[in-house]
Each structure stands twice: as structure tokens, then as C-alpha cells.
Amino acid sequence: MSPARSWLALGLGLTAGVAVAQAPPPVPPPVPGPAAAAGAPALTIEHAPPDCVLAGQFIRLEATAKPADKVEKVRVYFHAEGEMHWYFVEAERVGAASAATLPKPDKATKAVRYYVEASDGSFHVARTPEHVPVVVAAAGACSGKKVAKTVAAASIELRVPPAAPAVPAGFLADGVRE
């Protein structure tokens, strides 16, 4: 078998003419787009990440992307720590800032991994580092550190990656819609 066919057979999971079921490779999160044109201000994001999120409560995250007049979209990409599928929600403008509501983490979830991404109409992208707040049962369990804001009710339009479950692993279905 030629090297190209060997690679193809391995990539497709073929062994001696028999297809072998394989999990799809993990999808990496998006990478920043092209740099801002000379003289154009770069996009930046100000975000104070929480240290903890509350189990069974909708998570409310806020960020300010600048320059505000250039920002077209702000999204929050997330998943339960240890999971491979990155889901996202669109943030809504709230004054000068943007806010996004994430689904309720299950009490068995250890942590939530997320980052905030902003983009403009010229395909420029800014992104925060990934943050990993721990999931706690009550605010007191956060040992005096910053607890994420919560909302009592939400209807979350969740963007689901291909071949992923409609509700992210480690989160509750309450308020989630596709």
C-alpha cells in the first residue's frame, strides 16, 4: 500500500479492509484572525473572570470589547473541564459591555473552561486567555474569592458543534435551546 493510502486508511480507521469506529479528533478553539491593519486600533477585551461558579445556577459573564464602535460580535466559548466539545453563546450588548449567560453546571462538574472572543467586520479577532473557575455548591465554598454572577431564569440559544450532544456534558438542560 502506498504511503498516501496507508495514511488515508489510518485516518479513516480502516484495518485490513474493515472499518473501525473512532472518535472524531477534538476540535481546537478558534484562533485569532489577522492582525489589525496599520493605523487601525486593535480589538481588546476587558474581562474580570470569576474564581468560582455555582452549581445549578445560570452563569452570567460580562466583558467589554473595544473599540466598541468596531465590535460586531462577542461570544463566550465554553465546556465542562475535561470535555472536548466547545459550545458557544452570543453575548448581548448591555450598555458599553456585553453579557452572556451560560447553562447551569451540574453539581458533579468540577470546573468550567471558557474564553471570551470579540470580532469586527474586517475579520479581526480578540480573545481572552482560557479561564477555569471551579464549580461550587454555595458561594461560601469559594473561600472569599470572586463568584460568577447568576440569573434566576434564562433562555439560552446554544451553538452546538457538529456531532456533539444538544446539551453540553456537565451542564443541565434547563433553559437551553438550539
N, C-alpha and C positions, 0 to 999 in steps of 0.2 A: 504494500500500500504506500502511495506517495506521502511525503511529509504533510502536504496540504490536506490530503484525505484523512490522514491519521489525526490531525488537529481537528478537522471537521467532525470525525467520528467521536473523538473525545468530547468536543463541545456539545454534540447532540446526545451524548450519553449512550452511544452505540458500542456494544461489546459483542463481537462475533456475530454481527447481524441482528442482535436483539436489543431493543430499546430499553434503557434502564431509566427509571424515573429519578430525576434530580431536582432539587430545589433550585429556583432561579437565583442567579447571583444577586447579592444585595445591591440596591440602587443607592449610589452615593448622593448626598445632598447636592443641590446646585452649587456651582462655583461662581465667584464674582465675574461679571461681564467685563467688557473692555473699559479701559481707563477713561476718565473724563477727557474730553477734547481740550487742547491747550486753551487756557483762559477761562474755561467753564468750571464752575465750582463743583467739587466732588460731592457726592452724596455722603452724608454721615447719619448715624443713628445714635441717639442718646437713649439708654435703657438701664434702669436700675433693677437687676434681677433679684428675685426673691431667693431666700435660702431654703424655704420650705413651701409646700403646697398642701392643702387639706384634703384628705381622702373623702370622697363622696360629695365634694363641693366643686362647682364650676370655677375654673381658674380664669381670672381676669388679668391680662398683661397689657401694659401701656408702654409706648415708645414714641419718641419724637424724631422724625426723619427730616433732614434739612438738606438743601433749601426747600422749604415747604411748597413753594410755587412750582417746583420741578418734579416733586414726588407724585407718581401716578398710582403706585400700589405699595401697600405694606402687608406682608404676610408673616405668619408665625408657623414654622415647620416644627413638628414635634413627634415624639413617640415615647412609649414607656422604655425606661432604661433596659437594654438587653434585647429589644425587638429590632427587626430590620427595616420595616416599612416606615417611611417618613410621610406623615399626613400633613396637611396644612389648612389653615383658615385665613380668610381675608380679614384684615383689620379694618375698622371703620374710623373715620375722622371724628375726633372729639376735641373741638377747639383746635389748638396748634398741634395736638398729639394725635396718635392713633391708638385704638384699643382693640384687642382680640380676646374672645372667650374660647377657652379650650374645654373639652369634655371633662366630666368628673373622673378623677383617677380612682381606681378600685383600691380598697384598703389593703389588698395583698401586693400592690405595686410598690416597689422600693423607692423609685425616683422617676422623674420625667425629664427627658433630654429635649431641649428646644433651642432654636435661634430665631432671630427676627431678621427679615430681609426687606429692603426697600428698593424700588426700581423707578426709573423715569421713562419718558417716552423715547429716549435715544438708546435704550438697552444698557444703560449704566446701572450697576447694582452695588448696593452696600449691604453688608451682613455683619451681624454681631458674632462674637465667639459663641460656641455652644455653651449653654448653661444647664446644670443638672441639679435642680432643687429636689430635696428628699420629700417623700410623701409621709405626712404625719397624721395621726388620728385627731389631734386637737392642737390649737395654737400654742398652748403651754409646752408641748413636746418639742417645740422649735428652739428651746433654750434661750429665749430672749432675742433671737435673730429675726430677720425680716420674713414675714409670712405673706404669700401672694394674696392679692385682693380676690374676693369671691363675689359672685352674684347669685341671687336666690333662684332665678329661673333664666333659661336661655333656650333659643332655637338656633342650633349651630349648623351652618351649611359647611359640611366637612368635605374636603377634597381628598379623595381616596386614590392611592396609587394602583396601577393595574395589578390584578391578581391578589390584592390584599382584601382582608375582611372589611365589611362596611363600617364596623365599629372597631377602632384600634384595640389590640390586645392590651390589657391593663387598664382599660377605661370602661365606664358604664355607658349604656346606650341612651340614658335619659337625655332628652333634648337634642339628640344627634339626628341630622337629616343629610341626605346626599344631594 
